[in-house]
Amino acid sequence: MHSLLRTQFRLALFVCTVLACVVGGLPLLFLLIPELREVHLLGVPLPWAVLAGLIYPAFVIGAWLYVRQAERNERHFAELVERR
């Protein structure tokens, strides 16, 4: 059971780190490339569009991938337990 918890924790840490880097990297990207601040998407400045709306699909995809991998880890663990 300890190995399953450790595996699930490692997975959660990985997903959260990737999403934090993406979300935290966006302001840095807009700071380093000022031309992006002038771009408009459907009449909305690109930084606002990305941070206020387009970031949510990244969260949904990250959550979906996390659940998929967590379920795979649990199935693998259950198979190991059943073999014993």
Chimera marker file (.cmm) of the C-alpha trace (Angstrom):
<marker_set name="trace">
<marker id="1" x="0.000" y="0.000" z="0.000" r="1" g="1" b="0" radius="0.5"/>
<marker id="2" x="2.903" y="2.322" z="0.769" r="1" g="1" b="0" radius="0.5"/>
<marker id="3" x="4.231" y="1.937" z="-2.780" r="1" g="1" b="0" radius="0.5"/>
<marker id="4" x="0.829" y="2.864" z="-4.249" r="1" g="1" b="0" radius="0.5"/>
<marker id="5" x="0.632" y="5.987" z="-2.101" r="1" g="1" b="0" radius="0.5"/>
<marker id="6" x="4.169" y="6.951" z="-3.041" r="1" g="1" b="0" radius="0.5"/>
<marker id="7" x="3.437" y="6.423" z="-6.748" r="1" g="1" b="0" radius="0.5"/>
<marker id="8" x="0.215" y="8.434" z="-6.587" r="1" g="1" b="0" radius="0.5"/>
<marker id="9" x="1.951" y="11.243" z="-4.693" r="1" g="1" b="0" radius="0.5"/>
<marker id="10" x="4.760" y="11.347" z="-7.256" r="1" g="1" b="0" radius="0.5"/>
<marker id="11" x="2.193" y="11.527" z="-10.054" r="1" g="1" b="0" radius="0.5"/>
<marker id="12" x="0.276" y="14.348" z="-8.348" r="1" g="1" b="0" radius="0.5"/>
<marker id="13" x="3.493" y="16.252" z="-7.736" r="1" g="1" b="0" radius="0.5"/>
<marker id="14" x="4.499" y="15.878" z="-11.382" r="1" g="1" b="0" radius="0.5"/>
<marker id="15" x="1.144" y="17.090" z="-12.744" r="1" g="1" b="0" radius="0.5"/>
<marker id="16" x="1.050" y="20.041" z="-10.338" r="1" g="1" b="0" radius="0.5"/>
<marker id="17" x="4.644" y="20.973" z="-11.206" r="1" g="1" b="0" radius="0.5"/>
<marker id="18" x="3.958" y="20.922" z="-14.943" r="1" g="1" b="0" radius="0.5"/>
<marker id="19" x="0.814" y="23.033" z="-14.581" r="1" g="1" b="0" radius="0.5"/>
<marker id="20" x="2.577" y="25.466" z="-12.231" r="1" g="1" b="0" radius="0.5"/>
<marker id="21" x="5.404" y="25.865" z="-14.724" r="1" g="1" b="0" radius="0.5"/>
<marker id="22" x="2.965" y="26.512" z="-17.551" r="1" g="1" b="0" radius="0.5"/>
<marker id="23" x="0.862" y="28.990" z="-15.568" r="1" g="1" b="0" radius="0.5"/>
<marker id="24" x="3.906" y="30.621" z="-13.987" r="1" g="1" b="0" radius="0.5"/>
<marker id="25" x="5.767" y="30.700" z="-17.272" r="1" g="1" b="0" radius="0.5"/>
<marker id="26" x="3.071" y="32.582" z="-19.149" r="1" g="1" b="0" radius="0.5"/>
<marker id="27" x="3.609" y="35.926" z="-17.382" r="1" g="1" b="0" radius="0.5"/>
<marker id="28" x="7.349" y="35.455" z="-17.861" r="1" g="1" b="0" radius="0.5"/>
<marker id="29" x="6.769" y="34.804" z="-21.560" r="1" g="1" b="0" radius="0.5"/>
<marker id="30" x="4.717" y="37.973" z="-21.903" r="1" g="1" b="0" radius="0.5"/>
<marker id="31" x="7.388" y="39.889" z="-20.014" r="1" g="1" b="0" radius="0.5"/>
<marker id="32" x="10.249" y="38.607" z="-22.169" r="1" g="1" b="0" radius="0.5"/>
<marker id="33" x="8.409" y="39.028" z="-25.484" r="1" g="1" b="0" radius="0.5"/>
<marker id="34" x="6.602" y="42.382" z="-25.225" r="1" g="1" b="0" radius="0.5"/>
<marker id="35" x="5.221" y="42.081" z="-28.773" r="1" g="1" b="0" radius="0.5"/>
<marker id="36" x="2.838" y="39.396" z="-27.516" r="1" g="1" b="0" radius="0.5"/>
<marker id="37" x="1.211" y="41.948" z="-25.228" r="1" g="1" b="0" radius="0.5"/>
<marker id="38" x="0.077" y="43.907" z="-28.278" r="1" g="1" b="0" radius="0.5"/>
<marker id="39" x="-1.608" y="40.942" z="-29.988" r="1" g="1" b="0" radius="0.5"/>
<marker id="40" x="-5.403" y="40.799" z="-29.708" r="1" g="1" b="0" radius="0.5"/>
<marker id="41" x="-7.494" y="37.657" z="-29.923" r="1" g="1" b="0" radius="0.5"/>
<marker id="42" x="-11.148" y="38.372" z="-30.729" r="1" g="1" b="0" radius="0.5"/>
<marker id="43" x="-10.695" y="41.913" z="-29.467" r="1" g="1" b="0" radius="0.5"/>
<marker id="44" x="-9.145" y="40.823" z="-26.163" r="1" g="1" b="0" radius="0.5"/>
<marker id="45" x="-5.433" y="41.289" z="-25.421" r="1" g="1" b="0" radius="0.5"/>
<marker id="46" x="-3.626" y="37.959" z="-25.754" r="1" g="1" b="0" radius="0.5"/>
<marker id="47" x="-2.326" y="37.837" z="-22.147" r="1" g="1" b="0" radius="0.5"/>
<marker id="48" x="-5.861" y="38.287" z="-20.813" r="1" g="1" b="0" radius="0.5"/>
<marker id="49" x="-7.290" y="35.743" z="-23.231" r="1" g="1" b="0" radius="0.5"/>
<marker id="50" x="-4.681" y="33.154" z="-22.300" r="1" g="1" b="0" radius="0.5"/>
<marker id="51" x="-4.724" y="33.707" z="-18.542" r="1" g="1" b="0" radius="0.5"/>
<marker id="52" x="-8.482" y="34.185" z="-18.227" r="1" g="1" b="0" radius="0.5"/>
<marker id="53" x="-9.807" y="31.586" z="-20.623" r="1" g="1" b="0" radius="0.5"/>
<marker id="54" x="-7.401" y="29.455" z="-22.555" r="1" g="1" b="0" radius="0.5"/>
<marker id="55" x="-5.594" y="28.174" z="-19.468" r="1" g="1" b="0" radius="0.5"/>
<marker id="56" x="-8.639" y="26.196" z="-18.307" r="1" g="1" b="0" radius="0.5"/>
<marker id="57" x="-8.353" y="23.572" z="-21.061" r="1" g="1" b="0" radius="0.5"/>
<marker id="58" x="-4.802" y="22.945" z="-19.819" r="1" g="1" b="0" radius="0.5"/>
<marker id="59" x="-6.195" y="22.287" z="-16.336" r="1" g="1" b="0" radius="0.5"/>
<marker id="60" x="-8.849" y="19.943" z="-17.730" r="1" g="1" b="0" radius="0.5"/>
<marker id="61" x="-6.307" y="18.033" z="-19.813" r="1" g="1" b="0" radius="0.5"/>
<marker id="62" x="-3.943" y="17.829" z="-16.830" r="1" g="1" b="0" radius="0.5"/>
<marker id="63" x="-6.738" y="16.521" z="-14.610" r="1" g="1" b="0" radius="0.5"/>
<marker id="64" x="-7.808" y="13.990" z="-17.238" r="1" g="1" b="0" radius="0.5"/>
<marker id="65" x="-4.246" y="12.723" z="-17.657" r="1" g="1" b="0" radius="0.5"/>
<marker id="66" x="-3.816" y="12.538" z="-13.883" r="1" g="1" b="0" radius="0.5"/>
<marker id="67" x="-6.988" y="10.483" z="-13.390" r="1" g="1" b="0" radius="0.5"/>
<marker id="68" x="-6.097" y="8.195" z="-16.276" r="1" g="1" b="0" radius="0.5"/>
<marker id="69" x="-2.616" y="7.506" z="-14.918" r="1" g="1" b="0" radius="0.5"/>
<marker id="70" x="-3.833" y="7.206" z="-11.303" r="1" g="1" b="0" radius="0.5"/>
<marker id="71" x="-6.376" y="4.576" z="-12.351" r="1" g="1" b="0" radius="0.5"/>
<marker id="72" x="-3.656" y="2.734" z="-14.264" r="1" g="1" b="0" radius="0.5"/>
<marker id="73" x="-1.460" y="2.785" z="-11.138" r="1" g="1" b="0" radius="0.5"/>
<marker id="74" x="-4.331" y="1.415" z="-9.045" r="1" g="1" b="0" radius="0.5"/>
<marker id="75" x="-5.038" y="-1.381" z="-11.543" r="1" g="1" b="0" radius="0.5"/>
<marker id="76" x="-1.365" y="-2.314" z="-11.557" r="1" g="1" b="0" radius="0.5"/>
<marker id="77" x="-1.301" y="-2.340" z="-7.761" r="1" g="1" b="0" radius="0.5"/>
<marker id="78" x="-4.464" y="-4.479" z="-7.606" r="1" g="1" b="0" radius="0.5"/>
<marker id="79" x="-2.901" y="-6.987" z="-10.019" r="1" g="1" b="0" radius="0.5"/>
<marker id="80" x="0.183" y="-7.190" z="-7.819" r="1" g="1" b="0" radius="0.5"/>
<marker id="81" x="-1.915" y="-7.785" z="-4.706" r="1" g="1" b="0" radius="0.5"/>
<marker id="82" x="-4.055" y="-10.464" z="-6.399" r="1" g="1" b="0" radius="0.5"/>
<marker id="83" x="-0.946" y="-12.401" z="-7.442" r="1" g="1" b="0" radius="0.5"/>
<marker id="84" x="0.174" y="-12.819" z="-3.833" r="1" g="1" b="0" radius="0.5"/>
<link id1="1" id2="2" r="1" g="1" b="0" radius="0.2"/>
<link id1="2" id2="3" r="1" g="1" b="0" radius="0.2"/>
<link id1="3" id2="4" r="1" g="1" b="0" radius="0.2"/>
<link id1="4" id2="5" r="1" g="1" b="0" radius="0.2"/>
<link id1="5" id2="6" r="1" g="1" b="0" radius="0.2"/>
<link id1="6" id2="7" r="1" g="1" b="0" radius="0.2"/>
<link id1="7" id2="8" r="1" g="1" b="0" radius="0.2"/>
<link id1="8" id2="9" r="1" g="1" b="0" radius="0.2"/>
<link id1="9" id2="10" r="1" g="1" b="0" radius="0.2"/>
<link id1="10" id2="11" r="1" g="1" b="0" radius="0.2"/>
<link id1="11" id2="12" r="1" g="1" b="0" radius="0.2"/>
<link id1="12" id2="13" r="1" g="1" b="0" radius="0.2"/>
<link id1="13" id2="14" r="1" g="1" b="0" radius="0.2"/>
<link id1="14" id2="15" r="1" g="1" b="0" radius="0.2"/>
<link id1="15" id2="16" r="1" g="1" b="0" radius="0.2"/>
<link id1="16" id2="17" r="1" g="1" b="0" radius="0.2"/>
<link id1="17" id2="18" r="1" g="1" b="0" radius="0.2"/>
<link id1="18" id2="19" r="1" g="1" b="0" radius="0.2"/>
<link id1="19" id2="20" r="1" g="1" b="0" radius="0.2"/>
<link id1="20" id2="21" r="1" g="1" b="0" radius="0.2"/>
<link id1="21" id2="22" r="1" g="1" b="0" radius="0.2"/>
<link id1="22" id2="23" r="1" g="1" b="0" radius="0.2"/>
<link id1="23" id2="24" r="1" g="1" b="0" radius="0.2"/>
<link id1="24" id2="25" r="1" g="1" b="0" radius="0.2"/>
<link id1="25" id2="26" r="1" g="1" b="0" radius="0.2"/>
<link id1="26" id2="27" r="1" g="1" b="0" radius="0.2"/>
<link id1="27" id2="28" r="1" g="1" b="0" radius="0.2"/>
<link id1="28" id2="29" r="1" g="1" b="0" radius="0.2"/>
<link id1="29" id2="30" r="1" g="1" b="0" radius="0.2"/>
<link id1="30" id2="31" r="1" g="1" b="0" radius="0.2"/>
<link id1="31" id2="32" r="1" g="1" b="0" radius="0.2"/>
<link id1="32" id2="33" r="1" g="1" b="0" radius="0.2"/>
<link id1="33" id2="34" r="1" g="1" b="0" radius="0.2"/>
<link id1="34" id2="35" r="1" g="1" b="0" radius="0.2"/>
<link id1="35" id2="36" r="1" g="1" b="0" radius="0.2"/>
<link id1="36" id2="37" r="1" g="1" b="0" radius="0.2"/>
<link id1="37" id2="38" r="1" g="1" b="0" radius="0.2"/>
<link id1="38" id2="39" r="1" g="1" b="0" radius="0.2"/>
<link id1="39" id2="40" r="1" g="1" b="0" radius="0.2"/>
<link id1="40" id2="41" r="1" g="1" b="0" radius="0.2"/>
<link id1="41" id2="42" r="1" g="1" b="0" radius="0.2"/>
<link id1="42" id2="43" r="1" g="1" b="0" radius="0.2"/>
<link id1="43" id2="44" r="1" g="1" b="0" radius="0.2"/>
<link id1="44" id2="45" r="1" g="1" b="0" radius="0.2"/>
<link id1="45" id2="46" r="1" g="1" b="0" radius="0.2"/>
<link id1="46" id2="47" r="1" g="1" b="0" radius="0.2"/>
<link id1="47" id2="48" r="1" g="1" b="0" radius="0.2"/>
<link id1="48" id2="49" r="1" g="1" b="0" radius="0.2"/>
<link id1="49" id2="50" r="1" g="1" b="0" radius="0.2"/>
<link id1="50" id2="51" r="1" g="1" b="0" radius="0.2"/>
<link id1="51" id2="52" r="1" g="1" b="0" radius="0.2"/>
<link id1="52" id2="53" r="1" g="1" b="0" radius="0.2"/>
<link id1="53" id2="54" r="1" g="1" b="0" radius="0.2"/>
<link id1="54" id2="55" r="1" g="1" b="0" radius="0.2"/>
<link id1="55" id2="56" r="1" g="1" b="0" radius="0.2"/>
<link id1="56" id2="57" r="1" g="1" b="0" radius="0.2"/>
<link id1="57" id2="58" r="1" g="1" b="0" radius="0.2"/>
<link id1="58" id2="59" r="1" g="1" b="0" radius="0.2"/>
<link id1="59" id2="60" r="1" g="1" b="0" radius="0.2"/>
<link id1="60" id2="61" r="1" g="1" b="0" radius="0.2"/>
<link id1="61" id2="62" r="1" g="1" b="0" radius="0.2"/>
<link id1="62" id2="63" r="1" g="1" b="0" radius="0.2"/>
<link id1="63" id2="64" r="1" g="1" b="0" radius="0.2"/>
<link id1="64" id2="65" r="1" g="1" b="0" radius="0.2"/>
<link id1="65" id2="66" r="1" g="1" b="0" radius="0.2"/>
<link id1="66" id2="67" r="1" g="1" b="0" radius="0.2"/>
<link id1="67" id2="68" r="1" g="1" b="0" radius="0.2"/>
<link id1="68" id2="69" r="1" g="1" b="0" radius="0.2"/>
<link id1="69" id2="70" r="1" g="1" b="0" radius="0.2"/>
<link id1="70" id2="71" r="1" g="1" b="0" radius="0.2"/>
<link id1="71" id2="72" r="1" g="1" b="0" radius="0.2"/>
<link id1="72" id2="73" r="1" g="1" b="0" radius="0.2"/>
<link id1="73" id2="74" r="1" g="1" b="0" radius="0.2"/>
<link id1="74" id2="75" r="1" g="1" b="0" radius="0.2"/>
<link id1="75" id2="76" r="1" g="1" b="0" radius="0.2"/>
<link id1="76" id2="77" r="1" g="1" b="0" radius="0.2"/>
<link id1="77" id2="78" r="1" g="1" b="0" radius="0.2"/>
<link id1="78" id2="79" r="1" g="1" b="0" radius="0.2"/>
<link id1="79" id2="80" r="1" g="1" b="0" radius="0.2"/>
<link id1="80" id2="81" r="1" g="1" b="0" radius="0.2"/>
<link id1="81" id2="82" r="1" g="1" b="0" radius="0.2"/>
<link id1="82" id2="83" r="1" g="1" b="0" radius="0.2"/>
<link id1="83" id2="84" r="1" g="1" b="0" radius="0.2"/>
</marker_set>
